[in-house]
Amino acid sequence: MKILLLSDTHGECDPLLRTLLQQYADRVQAILHLGDHDYDLLQFAEGLNIPCYTVAGNCDDASLSPRERTIELGGRRIFMAHGNTYHVNTSLARVQVRALACQADICLYGHTHRSYVQQEAGLLVMNPGSLSEPRDNKPPAYGLLTITDEKIAGEIIHL
């Protein structure tokens, strides 16, 4: 199973996001947005017939999305949070503890605008970065998550 990961789009990348969604429409089985303008995904996703899951970020005051959620895809549990309430700018410890408490195999977060992927304590921890405002001196980024029976792999793709 392949999953497209987005975060921190901030309403600033409509043409890019539309192109990206069209490019991956036949190649992914789900799309996840990790907050800060989760509506960016929802406005384009209606005609795609791909399950989309979102969480609200600190810039999503009017969002109806939950602040965090745990879903199951490809037989794996995925914990999703924007990350601001877990202070991910200073440490990933709190968000990892929460993901493990939710019995997750994968911990996804945003907020920092910095891409990150690492296996830690039996948990794949990943931030796809930002499509609109990267803060890691790299180009805008998104993520791909691959889930098979044998492994879980995360990949960051810079534009």
Backbone as JSON Lines, residues from 0, in Angstrom:
{"i":0,"aa":"M","n":[0.84,-1.17,0.0],"ca":[0.0,0.0,0.0],"c":[0.88,1.23,0.0]}
{"i":1,"aa":"K","n":[0.51,2.22,-0.82],"ca":[1.22,3.5,-0.87],"c":[0.28,4.6,-0.38]}
{"i":2,"aa":"I","n":[0.84,5.51,0.43],"ca":[0.08,6.6,1.02],"c":[0.83,7.9,0.79]}
{"i":3,"aa":"L","n":[0.14,8.89,0.26],"ca":[0.7,10.21,0.04],"c":[0.54,11.03,1.31]}
{"i":4,"aa":"L","n":[1.62,11.68,1.76],"ca":[1.61,12.46,3.0],"c":[1.87,13.93,2.69]}
{"i":5,"aa":"L","n":[1.0,14.78,3.24],"ca":[1.11,16.23,3.05],"c":[1.01,16.91,4.4]}
{"i":6,"aa":"S","n":[1.6,18.1,4.49],"ca":[1.46,18.88,5.71],"c":[1.8,20.33,5.44]}
{"i":7,"aa":"D","n":[1.28,21.2,6.28],"ca":[1.65,22.61,6.28],"c":[1.6,23.24,4.9]}
{"i":8,"aa":"T","n":[0.45,23.11,4.24],"ca":[0.28,23.7,2.91],"c":[-0.14,25.17,3.0]}
{"i":9,"aa":"H","n":[-0.77,25.57,4.07],"ca":[-1.09,26.97,4.38],"c":[-1.83,27.71,3.28]}
{"i":10,"aa":"G","n":[-2.6,27.0,2.45],"ca":[-3.41,27.66,1.44],"c":[-2.61,28.35,0.35]}
{"i":11,"aa":"E","n":[-1.35,27.97,0.21],"ca":[-0.46,28.7,-0.69],"c":[0.06,27.87,-1.86]}
{"i":12,"aa":"C","n":[-0.52,26.72,-2.11],"ca":[0.06,25.88,-3.16],"c":[-1.0,25.17,-4.0]}
{"i":13,"aa":"D","n":[-2.09,25.87,-4.31],"ca":[-3.18,25.24,-5.06],"c":[-2.74,24.58,-6.37]}
{"i":14,"aa":"P","n":[-2.03,25.28,-7.27],"ca":[-1.65,24.61,-8.53],"c":[-0.72,23.42,-8.28]}
{"i":15,"aa":"L","n":[0.23,23.58,-7.37],"ca":[1.16,22.51,-7.05],"c":[0.42,21.32,-6.45]}
{"i":16,"aa":"L","n":[-0.46,21.58,-5.52],"ca":[-1.2,20.5,-4.86],"c":[-2.12,19.79,-5.85]}
{"i":17,"aa":"R","n":[-2.79,20.53,-6.69],"ca":[-3.67,19.93,-7.71],"c":[-2.86,19.01,-8.62]}
{"i":18,"aa":"T","n":[-1.7,19.46,-9.07],"ca":[-0.84,18.65,-9.94],"c":[-0.36,17.4,-9.22]}
{"i":19,"aa":"L","n":[0.05,17.56,-7.98],"ca":[0.53,16.43,-7.19],"c":[-0.56,15.38,-6.99]}
{"i":20,"aa":"L","n":[-1.75,15.83,-6.68],"ca":[-2.86,14.89,-6.48],"c":[-3.21,14.16,-7.77]}
{"i":21,"aa":"Q","n":[-3.18,14.86,-8.88],"ca":[-3.43,14.21,-10.17],"c":[-2.33,13.21,-10.5]}
{"i":22,"aa":"Q","n":[-1.11,13.57,-10.2],"ca":[0.03,12.7,-10.47],"c":[-0.05,11.39,-9.69]}
{"i":23,"aa":"Y","n":[-0.54,11.47,-8.46],"ca":[-0.56,10.28,-7.6],"c":[-1.92,9.58,-7.54]}
{"i":24,"aa":"A","n":[-2.92,10.1,-8.2],"ca":[-4.28,9.57,-8.09],"c":[-4.37,8.07,-8.37]}
{"i":25,"aa":"D","n":[-3.58,7.57,-9.29],"ca":[-3.62,6.15,-9.63],"c":[-2.5,5.35,-8.95]}
{"i":26,"aa":"R","n":[-1.72,6.02,-8.11],"ca":[-0.55,5.34,-7.53],"c":[-0.6,5.19,-6.02]}
{"i":27,"aa":"V","n":[-1.58,5.84,-5.37],"ca":[-1.69,5.73,-3.91],"c":[-3.07,5.23,-3.53]}
{"i":28,"aa":"Q","n":[-3.15,4.63,-2.35],"ca":[-4.42,4.11,-1.87],"c":[-5.04,5.0,-0.8]}
{"i":29,"aa":"A","n":[-4.3,6.0,-0.35],"ca":[-4.83,6.95,0.65],"c":[-3.96,8.21,0.62]}
{"i":30,"aa":"I","n":[-4.56,9.31,1.1],"ca":[-3.84,10.58,1.22],"c":[-4.08,11.12,2.61]}
{"i":31,"aa":"L","n":[-3.01,11.53,3.28],"ca":[-3.11,12.06,4.64],"c":[-2.54,13.47,4.66]}
{"i":32,"aa":"H","n":[-3.24,14.38,5.35],"ca":[-2.78,15.76,5.54],"c":[-2.64,15.98,7.03]}
{"i":33,"aa":"L","n":[-1.47,16.48,7.45],"ca":[-1.14,16.59,8.86],"c":[-1.33,17.98,9.44]}
{"i":34,"aa":"G","n":[-2.21,18.75,8.83],"ca":[-2.62,20.01,9.43],"c":[-1.97,21.26,8.86]}
{"i":35,"aa":"D","n":[-2.53,22.38,9.26],"ca":[-2.28,23.72,8.77],"c":[-2.74,23.83,7.33]}
{"i":36,"aa":"H","n":[-4.03,24.05,7.27],"ca":[-4.84,24.17,6.06],"c":[-5.15,22.8,5.49]}
{"i":37,"aa":"D","n":[-5.72,21.95,6.35],"ca":[-6.18,20.64,5.91],"c":[-7.23,20.77,4.81]}
{"i":38,"aa":"Y","n":[-7.89,21.93,4.76],"ca":[-8.88,22.17,3.71],"c":[-8.24,22.14,2.32]}
{"i":39,"aa":"D","n":[-6.95,22.46,2.22],"ca":[-6.27,22.41,0.92],"c":[-6.44,21.05,0.27]}
{"i":40,"aa":"L","n":[-6.3,19.99,1.05],"ca":[-6.49,18.65,0.51],"c":[-7.97,18.39,0.24]}
{"i":41,"aa":"L","n":[-8.81,18.7,1.18],"ca":[-10.22,18.36,1.07],"c":[-10.9,19.01,-0.13]}
{"i":42,"aa":"Q","n":[-10.48,20.21,-0.5],"ca":[-11.13,20.89,-1.63],"c":[-10.83,20.24,-2.97]}
{"i":43,"aa":"F","n":[-9.7,19.53,-3.08],"ca":[-9.34,18.88,-4.34],"c":[-9.64,17.38,-4.35]}
{"i":44,"aa":"A","n":[-9.84,16.81,-3.2],"ca":[-9.92,15.36,-3.08],"c":[-11.27,14.76,-3.45]}
{"i":45,"aa":"E","n":[-12.29,15.56,-3.52],"ca":[-13.64,15.03,-3.74],"c":[-13.76,14.12,-4.95]}
{"i":46,"aa":"G","n":[-13.18,14.48,-6.06],"ca":[-13.32,13.69,-7.28],"c":[-12.29,12.59,-7.45]}
{"i":47,"aa":"L","n":[-11.42,12.39,-6.47],"ca":[-10.33,11.43,-6.63],"c":[-10.7,10.0,-6.28]}
{"i":48,"aa":"N","n":[-11.74,9.78,-5.51],"ca":[-12.12,8.44,-5.05],"c":[-10.99,7.73,-4.31]}
{"i":49,"aa":"I","n":[-10.27,8.49,-3.51],"ca":[-9.19,7.96,-2.68],"c":[-9.51,8.39,-1.24]}
{"i":50,"aa":"P","n":[-9.43,7.48,-0.29],"ca":[-9.67,7.89,1.1],"c":[-8.67,8.96,1.53]}
{"i":51,"aa":"C","n":[-9.18,10.01,2.16],"ca":[-8.36,11.11,2.67],"c":[-8.6,11.27,4.16]}
{"i":52,"aa":"Y","n":[-7.55,11.43,4.9],"ca":[-7.63,11.6,6.34],"c":[-6.85,12.86,6.71]}
{"i":53,"aa":"T","n":[-7.44,13.69,7.55],"ca":[-6.8,14.94,7.94],"c":[-6.83,15.11,9.45]}
{"i":54,"aa":"V","n":[-5.91,15.9,9.94],"ca":[-5.94,16.41,11.31],"c":[-5.78,17.92,11.22]}
{"i":55,"aa":"A","n":[-6.33,18.61,12.19],"ca":[-6.24,20.06,12.22],"c":[-4.94,20.49,12.88]}
{"i":56,"aa":"G","n":[-4.4,21.57,12.37],"ca":[-3.19,22.15,12.94],"c":[-3.49,23.42,13.7]}
{"i":57,"aa":"N","n":[-2.46,24.08,14.17],"ca":[-2.62,25.3,14.94],"c":[-3.16,26.47,14.1]}
{"i":58,"aa":"C","n":[-3.15,26.37,12.78],"ca":[-3.72,27.41,11.91],"c":[-5.07,26.99,11.34]}
{"i":59,"aa":"D","n":[-5.68,25.99,11.9],"ca":[-6.94,25.44,11.38],"c":[-8.1,25.66,12.37]}
{"i":60,"aa":"D","n":[-8.3,26.88,12.8],"ca":[-9.32,27.17,13.81],"c":[-10.73,26.75,13.4]}
{"i":61,"aa":"A","n":[-11.06,26.87,12.12],"ca":[-12.42,26.53,11.67],"c":[-12.55,25.09,11.18]}
{"i":62,"aa":"S","n":[-11.5,24.33,11.28],"ca":[-11.5,22.96,10.77],"c":[-12.42,22.05,11.59]}
{"i":63,"aa":"L","n":[-13.04,21.12,10.89],"ca":[-13.84,20.1,11.55],"c":[-13.02,18.83,11.8]}
{"i":64,"aa":"S","n":[-11.78,18.82,11.35],"ca":[-10.91,17.65,11.56],"c":[-10.51,17.55,13.02]}
{"i":65,"aa":"P","n":[-10.28,16.32,13.49],"ca":[-9.8,16.17,14.87],"c":[-8.36,16.67,14.99]}
{"i":66,"aa":"R","n":[-7.93,16.95,16.17],"ca":[-6.55,17.41,16.43],"c":[-5.55,16.26,16.33]}
{"i":67,"aa":"E","n":[-6.02,15.07,16.55],"ca":[-5.2,13.87,16.36],"c":[-6.12,12.72,16.04]}
{"i":68,"aa":"R","n":[-5.57,11.69,15.44],"ca":[-6.38,10.5,15.15],"c":[-5.44,9.32,14.95]}
{"i":69,"aa":"T","n":[-6.01,8.14,15.16],"ca":[-5.31,6.9,14.88],"c":[-6.18,6.13,13.89]}
{"i":70,"aa":"I","n":[-5.56,5.74,12.78],"ca":[-6.28,5.02,11.74],"c":[-5.52,3.73,11.44]}
{"i":71,"aa":"E","n":[-6.18,2.82,10.77],"ca":[-5.52,1.59,10.34],"c":[-5.56,1.52,8.82]}
{"i":72,"aa":"L","n":[-4.39,1.39,8.23],"ca":[-4.25,1.25,6.78],"c":[-3.2,0.18,6.5]}
{"i":73,"aa":"G","n":[-3.47,-0.68,5.55],"ca":[-2.5,-1.71,5.2],"c":[-2.16,-2.63,6.36]}
{"i":74,"aa":"G","n":[-3.07,-2.78,7.3],"ca":[-2.83,-3.65,8.44],"c":[-1.92,-3.04,9.51]}
{"i":75,"aa":"R","n":[-1.66,-1.74,9.41],"ca":[-0.8,-1.04,10.39],"c":[-1.56,0.12,11.02]}
{"i":76,"aa":"R","n":[-1.24,0.38,12.28],"ca":[-1.86,1.52,12.97],"c":[-1.0,2.76,12.77]}
{"i":77,"aa":"I","n":[-1.68,3.85,12.38],"ca":[-1.01,5.11,12.09],"c":[-1.56,6.18,13.01]}
{"i":78,"aa":"F","n":[-0.68,6.78,13.8],"ca":[-1.05,7.91,14.64],"c":[-0.73,9.19,13.88]}
{"i":79,"aa":"M","n":[-1.7,10.1,13.8],"ca":[-1.54,11.36,13.1],"c":[-1.81,12.52,14.06]}
{"i":80,"aa":"A","n":[-0.92,13.5,14.06],"ca":[-1.13,14.73,14.83],"c":[-0.36,15.84,14.13]}
{"i":81,"aa":"H","n":[-0.84,17.06,14.28],"ca":[-0.07,18.16,13.7],"c":[1.25,18.3,14.43]}
{"i":82,"aa":"G","n":[1.22,18.17,15.72],"ca":[2.46,18.15,16.51],"c":[2.66,19.34,17.42]}
{"i":83,"aa":"N","n":[1.96,20.44,17.18],"ca":[2.17,21.62,18.02],"c":[1.84,21.35,19.48]}
{"i":84,"aa":"T","n":[0.81,20.58,19.77],"ca":[0.45,20.3,21.17],"c":[1.43,19.35,21.83]}
{"i":85,"aa":"Y","n":[2.29,18.73,21.04],"ca":[3.32,17.83,21.58],"c":[4.7,18.47,21.54]}
{"i":86,"aa":"H","n":[4.76,19.75,21.23],"ca":[6.01,20.52,21.25],"c":[7.11,19.89,20.4]}
{"i":87,"aa":"V","n":[6.74,19.49,19.18],"ca":[7.69,18.8,18.3],"c":[8.83,19.68,17.84]}
{"i":88,"aa":"N","n":[8.73,20.98,18.03],"ca":[9.85,21.86,17.67],"c":[11.06,21.64,18.57]}
{"i":89,"aa":"T","n":[10.82,21.15,19.78],"ca":[11.92,20.96,20.71],"c":[12.3,19.49,20.92]}
{"i":90,"aa":"S","n":[11.32,18.59,20.79],"ca":[11.58,17.17,21.02],"c":[10.45,16.34,20.42]}
{"i":91,"aa":"L","n":[10.79,15.16,19.96],"ca":[9.77,14.25,19.44],"c":[9.28,13.27,20.51]}
{"i":92,"aa":"A","n":[9.83,13.34,21.69],"ca":[9.53,12.37,22.74],"c":[8.03,12.31,23.06]}
{"i":93,"aa":"R","n":[7.37,13.44,23.22],"ca":[5.96,13.45,23.62],"c":[5.06,12.82,22.55]}
{"i":94,"aa":"V","n":[5.31,13.19,21.29],"ca":[4.47,12.64,20.22],"c":[4.73,11.15,20.04]}
{"i":95,"aa":"Q","n":[5.96,10.71,20.25],"ca":[6.27,9.28,20.17],"c":[5.59,8.51,21.3]}
{"i":96,"aa":"V","n":[5.62,9.04,22.49],"ca":[4.97,8.39,23.63],"c":[3.47,8.25,23.36]}
{"i":97,"aa":"R","n":[2.86,9.31,22.82],"ca":[1.43,9.26,22.52],"c":[1.14,8.22,21.45]}
{"i":98,"aa":"A","n":[1.97,8.17,20.39],"ca":[1.78,7.19,19.32],"c":[1.89,5.77,19.87]}
{"i":99,"aa":"L","n":[2.87,5.53,20.71],"ca":[3.04,4.2,21.31],"c":[1.87,3.86,22.22]}
{"i":100,"aa":"A","n":[1.32,4.86,22.95],"ca":[0.16,4.63,23.8],"c":[-1.06,4.25,22.96]}
{"i":101,"aa":"C","n":[-1.1,4.72,21.72],"ca":[-2.18,4.37,20.79],"c":[-1.89,3.08,20.05]}
{"i":102,"aa":"Q","n":[-0.83,2.4,20.43],"ca":[-0.39,1.14,19.82],"c":[-0.13,1.29,18.33]}
{"i":103,"aa":"A","n":[0.44,2.44,17.96],"ca":[0.72,2.72,16.55],"c":[2.04,2.11,16.11]}
{"i":104,"aa":"D","n":[2.1,1.79,14.83],"ca":[3.33,1.35,14.17],"c":[4.02,2.53,13.51]}
{"i":105,"aa":"I","n":[3.23,3.58,13.23],"ca":[3.7,4.75,12.49],"c":[3.23,5.99,13.22]}
{"i":106,"aa":"C","n":[4.13,6.97,13.37],"ca":[3.82,8.24,14.0],"c":[4.06,9.34,12.97]}
{"i":107,"aa":"L","n":[2.99,10.03,12.57],"ca":[3.09,11.1,11.58],"c":[2.77,12.43,12.24]}
{"i":108,"aa":"Y","n":[3.58,13.44,11.94],"ca":[3.36,14.76,12.5],"c":[3.79,15.82,11.49]}
{"i":109,"aa":"G","n":[3.41,17.06,11.73],"ca":[3.8,18.19,10.89],"c":[4.35,19.29,11.77]}
{"i":110,"aa":"H","n":[3.91,20.53,11.51],"ca":[4.17,21.71,12.32],"c":[5.56,22.3,12.15]}
{"i":111,"aa":"T","n":[6.6,21.52,12.08],"ca":[7.96,22.07,12.05],"c":[8.36,22.57,10.67]}
{"i":112,"aa":"H","n":[7.65,22.14,9.63],"ca":[7.98,22.47,8.24],"c":[9.33,21.87,7.84]}
{"i":113,"aa":"R","n":[9.78,20.88,8.59],"ca":[11.05,20.21,8.32],"c":[10.77,18.72,8.09]}
{"i":114,"aa":"S","n":[11.22,18.22,6.95],"ca":[11.01,16.8,6.66],"c":[11.88,15.94,7.57]}
{"i":115,"aa":"Y","n":[11.34,14.77,7.91],"ca":[12.03,13.88,8.85],"c":[11.46,12.48,8.67]}
{"i":116,"aa":"V","n":[12.34,11.5,8.64],"ca":[11.89,10.11,8.65],"c":[12.95,9.27,9.35]}
{"i":117,"aa":"Q","n":[12.5,8.48,10.33],"ca":[13.43,7.7,11.13],"c":[12.67,6.57,11.82]}
{"i":118,"aa":"Q","n":[13.3,5.41,11.91],"ca":[12.77,4.32,12.74],"c":[13.29,4.54,14.15]}
{"i":119,"aa":"E","n":[12.38,4.63,15.11],"ca":[12.79,4.87,16.5],"c":[11.93,4.02,17.43]}
{"i":120,"aa":"A","n":[12.56,3.21,18.22],"ca":[11.87,2.39,19.22],"c":[10.75,1.56,18.6]}
{"i":121,"aa":"G","n":[11.0,0.96,17.44],"ca":[10.0,0.13,16.77],"c":[8.88,0.92,16.13]}
{"i":122,"aa":"L","n":[9.09,2.2,15.96],"ca":[8.07,3.11,15.45],"c":[8.67,3.89,14.29]}
{"i":123,"aa":"L","n":[7.97,3.93,13.14],"ca":[8.41,4.81,12.06],"c":[7.87,6.19,12.38]}
{"i":124,"aa":"V","n":[8.76,7.16,12.55],"ca":[8.39,8.54,12.86],"c":[8.67,9.38,11.63]}
{"i":125,"aa":"M","n":[7.66,10.15,11.19],"ca":[7.83,10.85,9.92],"c":[7.08,12.17,9.89]}
{"i":126,"aa":"N","n":[7.74,13.16,9.31],"ca":[7.15,14.46,8.99],"c":[7.44,14.7,7.52]}
{"i":127,"aa":"P","n":[6.42,14.87,6.68],"ca":[6.67,15.06,5.24],"c":[7.24,16.42,4.89]}
{"i":128,"aa":"G","n":[7.35,17.34,5.84],"ca":[7.81,18.68,5.54],"c":[6.65,19.55,5.06]}
{"i":129,"aa":"S","n":[6.97,20.63,4.39],"ca":[5.95,21.57,3.94],"c":[6.03,21.77,2.44]}
{"i":130,"aa":"L","n":[4.86,21.77,1.8],"ca":[4.79,22.07,0.37],"c":[4.91,23.57,0.11]}
{"i":131,"aa":"S","n":[4.59,24.39,1.09],"ca":[4.53,25.83,0.83],"c":[5.64,26.64,1.5]}
{"i":132,"aa":"E","n":[6.07,26.23,2.68],"ca":[7.02,27.04,3.45],"c":[8.06,26.16,4.16]}
{"i":133,"aa":"P","n":[8.93,25.47,3.4],"ca":[9.92,24.62,4.07],"c":[10.87,25.46,4.92]}
{"i":134,"aa":"R","n":[11.28,24.89,6.05],"ca":[12.18,25.6,6.97],"c":[13.47,24.83,7.21]}
{"i":135,"aa":"D","n":[13.79,23.91,6.31],"ca":[15.0,23.11,6.51],"c":[16.03,23.36,5.41]}
{"i":136,"aa":"N","n":[15.97,24.53,4.78],"ca":[16.9,24.89,3.71],"c":[16.88,23.9,2.56]}
{"i":137,"aa":"K","n":[15.72,23.29,2.35],"ca":[15.52,22.36,1.25],"c":[14.29,22.8,0.48]}
{"i":138,"aa":"P","n":[14.1,22.27,-0.73],"ca":[12.9,22.63,-1.49],"c":[11.63,22.1,-0.81]}
{"i":139,"aa":"P","n":[10.47,22.58,-1.25],"ca":[9.21,22.06,-0.73],"c":[9.19,20.53,-0.82]}
{"i":140,"aa":"A","n":[8.46,19.9,0.11],"ca":[8.51,18.44,0.18],"c":[7.15,17.84,0.53]}
{"i":141,"aa":"Y","n":[7.04,16.57,0.21],"ca":[5.91,15.74,0.61],"c":[6.47,14.36,0.89]}
{"i":142,"aa":"G","n":[5.63,13.47,1.38],"ca":[6.11,12.14,1.74],"c":[5.31,11.03,1.09]}
{"i":143,"aa":"L","n":[5.96,9.9,0.98],"ca":[5.3,8.67,0.55],"c":[5.57,7.62,1.6]}
{"i":144,"aa":"L","n":[4.53,6.95,2.0],"ca":[4.62,5.88,2.98],"c":[4.27,4.59,2.25]}
{"i":145,"aa":"T","n":[5.14,3.59,2.36],"ca":[4.89,2.29,1.75],"c":[4.73,1.26,2.85]}
{"i":146,"aa":"I","n":[3.61,0.57,2.82],"ca":[3.32,-0.46,3.82],"c":[3.16,-1.79,3.1]}
{"i":147,"aa":"T","n":[3.97,-2.76,3.51],"ca":[3.82,-4.13,3.02],"c":[3.72,-5.04,4.23]}
{"i":148,"aa":"D","n":[3.5,-6.32,3.99],"ca":[3.46,-7.27,5.1],"c":[4.81,-7.34,5.82]}
{"i":149,"aa":"E","n":[5.87,-7.13,5.06],"ca":[7.22,-7.28,5.61],"c":[7.78,-6.02,6.24]}
{"i":150,"aa":"K","n":[7.39,-4.83,5.74],"ca":[8.04,-3.63,6.24],"c":[7.17,-2.39,6.07]}
{"i":151,"aa":"I","n":[7.63,-1.33,6.73],"ca":[7.06,0.0,6.6],"c":[8.22,0.9,6.2]}
{"i":152,"aa":"A","n":[8.04,1.68,5.14],"ca":[9.11,2.58,4.69],"c":[8.53,3.96,4.4]}
{"i":153,"aa":"G","n":[9.28,4.97,4.8],"ca":[8.91,6.35,4.52],"c":[9.93,6.99,3.62]}
{"i":154,"aa":"E","n":[9.44,7.82,2.7],"ca":[10.32,8.5,1.76],"c":[9.9,9.95,1.68]}
{"i":155,"aa":"I","n":[10.88,10.85,1.72],"ca":[10.65,12.27,1.55],"c":[11.0,12.62,0.11]}
{"i":156,"aa":"I","n":[10.11,13.35,-0.55],"ca":[10.36,13.76,-1.93],"c":[10.38,15.29,-1.97]}
{"i":157,"aa":"H","n":[11.52,15.84,-2.36],"ca":[11.67,17.29,-2.49],"c":[11.43,17.67,-3.94]}
{"i":158,"aa":"L","n":[10.72,18.76,-4.14],"ca":[10.4,19.23,-5.5],"c":[11.54,20.03,-6.09]}
